[in-house]
């Protein structure tokens, strides 16, 4: 006997109807730390959160500062949600 499981983002978990205030708070806390979060869920509940954190290369901040000192406008493009993108931008010296 198998069990259907889903692994996906916040939008998927909401569409399954298993999102709740405690899960919302956990997702927000991880995203505020710059983590990208996936949720493992069954048909009835969220089972696990998987948080992955990107790191900025040590050379990124000085490289961006040098570009900005030369008058070159720098912009970060990201497919992550806004909270994660904002955290990474701050770490890179873009915000």
N, C-alpha and C positions, 0 to 999 in steps of 0.2 A: 504494500500500500504506500503510494507516494503522497507527498505533500507539496502543493504548489507554493513556491517562494518567489519573491520579487526583490531585486536589488536595484535601487535607483535613487534619484534625487528627491528633494522635498515635494516638488510638483507631483511626482508619481505617487508618493505616499499619501498626499492629499486626495488624489484621484481614486485611490483604493479605499478611502474613508477610514484610515487607521491613524490619522494624525490627531494629536491631542495637545493640551496646553503644556504638559511636562516635556513632550517630544519637541514642541515648538521652542521651549526655553533651552533645551539641550542643543538644538540646531543653532539657535542664535548665539549661544555661548561659544560654540566651536567656530562659527563663521567670524565672530568678532576677533578671534585669535588668528585669523587667516587660514583656517582649515577648510578644505573642501570636504563635504560630508555626503556619504551614501548611507542609505538605510536598508537593512534587510528586514523584510516583513512577510508575514503570512496573510491569509485572507482576513484575519481578525485583529492582528496587532503587530506593532513594530517589535522586532526581536533583537536587533543590534544596530549600533551606529558605527560606521567605519570612517574615521577622520584622517585625512591625508594633508600634510602641511608642505607647501612649497618653501624652499629657502632661496634667499637672494645670495648670489655669488659675492664673496668678499670684494671683488673688484668692481661690482656693479655701481655702488654708490659713488666711488671716486670717478669712475668713467662718466657717469651722468653729470656729476659736478663739473668735470672738465668740459663736456659738451655745452653745458649751460653757460660756463665762463666765456666760451667762444661765441655766445649769442645764438646758439643752436637750440631751437625749441624742442623739447623732448615730450613725448606722449607715450603712455603705456596702453596697449591693447590687450584685453583679456576676455576669455570666454567664461570666467568664473562669475559668481554673483557679486553684487556691488560691495558687500562687506569684505569679502576676501580680496577683491581687487584693490579696495582702499587700503587695506592692511599691507599688501605687497607694495603698493605705490609709496606709502610712508617709509617702509623699510629700504626702498631703493632711492629715497630722497626726492621723490616726485610730488609729494604733497606737503 
